[in-house]
Amino acid sequence: MIILNHINKKVVLLEMDLELLDLTLKLFNQALQKVVYEPLNQDGECLTQVQENCLRFIYFHQTPLSKEVADGLQISNAAVTKLIDRLEKKGLVERVYPPTDRRQIILKLTPVGIDLLETAHTESLRRLQVIVDRLDPEAQTALEAGLNDFLTAALVNTEQLDRICMRCGQAHFSTCPGNLIYRSLTGQDRFPTQKESK
């Protein structure tokens, strides 16, 4: 971004202050983590980020195989096994062995795991709504446009998008900013929506 500064009837181009932008983005990130998206908490113990990501992946993909979770989270099969062991001990995930192939392990959330995720999501949306309501309509529009523009400038190839895509499974929708970027890069949608895939 370039700021125009008029000095003595001359137009001087000033580069954006990267130090200030860096600090602002770090504060923005911290505000999101501490004010909007608090860590999942079970009985006073916070889950790790990878545990949260695993729960969300299973939630959005309805009984995925453990290999699909490993691919989705971009971690090894051995790491997924340990991760599922921990989540199973917490009563959040269970393994299901199909009778036709006992080598395949299907993962599903327990009712406790589903409740933990859904309650946290509802609370996050409530906290986000409180913040958004404090912005005037023009600021809301500018925020949405600025965030979309930043993502488009940051994610310039499909490999970068693969690293951050949340792989929303059944919750995927075609107007997701990630999907729109993917479409602009490849000419096609990243994943079909549930309605589109039927």
C-alpha positions, 0 to 999 in steps of 0.5 A: 500500500502506498500513502500519498503525501502532499508537500510543497505541491509535490506528491511524495510516495511513502512506503507503508511503515512495515514495522508498524504494520508488523506490530499491528498484525501481531496485535490483531493475531493476539486479539483474535486468539485471546478475545475471540477464539479462546482455546478449547477447554475441557475440565480446566485443561486447554487442548493443544492447537493440533488437538483442536484441529483434529477434532474440527477435521473429524467434525467436518468430515463425518467419520474420516479414516485416520489416514485422511486425518493425517493428510488433512492435518499434514502430519504423519500416521504415527503422529495421528495415532498418538494424537487419537490416543490422547483424544480418546483418553479425554473421551472426545474421539472414538475409533470404529473398526468396520467389520469388512476391513479391520485394518481401516480405522474410522474416527468419530467424535463422541457426544462430549467432543461434539458438544465441546466443539459446538459450544466453543464455536457458538461462543466464538461467534458471539464474541466476534459479533460483539466486536463487529457491532462496535464498528460502523458499517463502513468499517465493517465493509473495509475490514472484510475487503482488507482481509480478503485483499490481504489473503489474495496477496499472501496466497499466490499459489496452490501450495501456500493455500494447501498449507493453511486451508482448513479443509472444511468438508461438509461445511465447505461453501463456494464463497469461502475466501480460500475457495475464491483464491483457489478458483482464481488460480486454477479456474475450478473450485477447491472442493465441491459443496455438499449440494454441488457434489450430490 
